[in-house]
Amino acid sequence: MARAYLREVGLRDGLQMVKTDLSTERKIEWIRDAVAAGLTELEVTSFVPPKTFPIFADAAYVAQFAITVPRLIPSALVVNLRGASDAFASGLRQVSYVLSASEAHSLANARRTSDEAAAEFERIVALRDSLGLVDTVQLSCGIATALGCSLQGHVAESRVLDLAARVSAAGAAEVLIADTVGYGSPGQVERLFTHLRARLPELQVAAHFHDTRGMGLANVVAALRAGVRRFDASIGGLGGCPYAPGATGNINFEDTAFLLESEGFETGVDFDALLALRSKVENWLPQERFSGAIARAGYAKPLHSAQ
């Protein structure tokens, strides 16, 4: 059976807009339970200014715990050189940076243009290399608002491809295409990933979809058709971007895993354990809105999986 890879991003993207604080102890429990449910990739925190995002003030501690967990590949998000330096110091071996293809979103989110943000990624690569970590730390670069922007509107596909080529040349081991505000349609998604893989055939690509307008799982299928096998998703569909109006939840992790299994892809997920974790998170974050059909209907092994 073919393999598809899911990275759970609830501990980062899911928490960056929640109304309830989550203790470090519960974050640790989240990580342990996720690994017990068969998850192997987690974005465990974000190295951002704690004055802006106090929920991530424990980023170093959470990261240092995560790297000790067997079978887990933890990662963290950084938005600038300072955050990258802190992430490298934590011992993480997977670090993600994000820039925006939309100039309006880039200025709102990072107070810099897209080109300035790309230059910051190049500085992060140079810092990693100067620390002697080139063989031990992999850098991923996400391209936000790649399929449209609620501040700017249309985002040219050529702009996304050019940014992907630039960060790939700089040293990105992976480029993550993010539909930050859920504007993408299946046809648009399939075209973009097809053109991206044609232009940069050696590059590892991944997809980060939001289900803002109900297109998230349809876009996963479209990306699969274009050859994508790596996806971000969040338990309960938690998440959003505070600097992009209308940027509500990520695609739901449970439903995405079920879709992939139904399409004949192995995910390694233990659904009973995953749904038990979701119930815990719902109790921990009672003010948040959770999505998901599998949580409502229950999990049943797909009867007709694609071969």
Summary of the structure (lengths in Angstrom):
residues: 307
radius of gyration: 17.8
end to end distance: 7.4
largest distance: 52.3
contacts: 1122
relative contact order: 0.15
helix: 44%
strand: 19%
